[in-house]
């Protein structure tokens, strides 16, 4: 449990992204809704699949929000980044 508490947000993100129901049940016993909210709100860009991101935001009662993007150039359309990419 000490390893989990060392980086609680990372652990919760893993459970939220990949966890089976038994792991979700265990996490729900040991962590609060606020812990899950903190984990999703501090997630780095690209951590969550879009479907998972939206499902958890809905489940936690958070407003709709786009998934964080890795590159500012592709905020509007991910394909724009590839079309406009020019290696140096």
N, C-alpha and C positions, 0 to 999 in steps of 0.2 A: 504494500500500500504506500510505502514511502516514495517509491519510484513514481507512482501515479501522482501523488501530491506535489512532487517536485515540479511537474509541468501539467497541472490540472487541465488547462485549456487545451493543450495538445491531445491529451488522453480523451477528453470529451469530444473533440473534433473527430478523432479516429472512430470512436463509438458512433457518433452521429453519421459519419460518412459510410462506414463499413460494418458496423455492429449488427450482430444478429439480435433477435428479440431478447434472448437470455442476458446478453451483455447490456442492453438498454434497461432491462428490469433491474439489474444490479446497479447500474449507474444512477437510476432514479431513486434507489434506496439511500445512496450515499451523497448525492449532489442535489442542489436546489434548482428550481427553474431559473433563478438569477445566474447560477453557475453556467447553465446551458446558454443563456442569452449572452453572457460575457464571452463564452467560447466562440459563438458564431460572429459576434460583433468584432472580435479581434482576429478573425481568421485571415491569413495572408491570401492574396489573390491566387486563384487557381487551386486552392485546397479542396473546395467542394464542387461536385458536379452540380450543374444548374438545377436539376430536378430535386436533388437532396437539399440544396440551399433554399429553394422556394418552399419545399415541404416543411422544413424545420422552422422557417420564419412564420409560416402559417400556424404550425403546431404551438409555437411559443407566443403567438399573439402579436408578432412584430409586423410593422407595415411592409408592404411589398417594396422590394429594392432589388436592383440588378446585382448579379454576382460581381464581386470585385474583378477587375481586369488586370492582367499582368502588364500590358503595354498601353500607355495613354493614347497611342495612335489608333488603337482599334476599339475605342469606347463605343463608337456608333455602329460599326460594322466590322466584325473580326476579319472578314476577307480584305478589308481596306489595308490592313497592315501588310498582308502578303503582296497585294497589288502594288503598293507603294514602297516596298522594301528594296533598298539599293545598298548592297554591301560596299563597304569602303575600300 
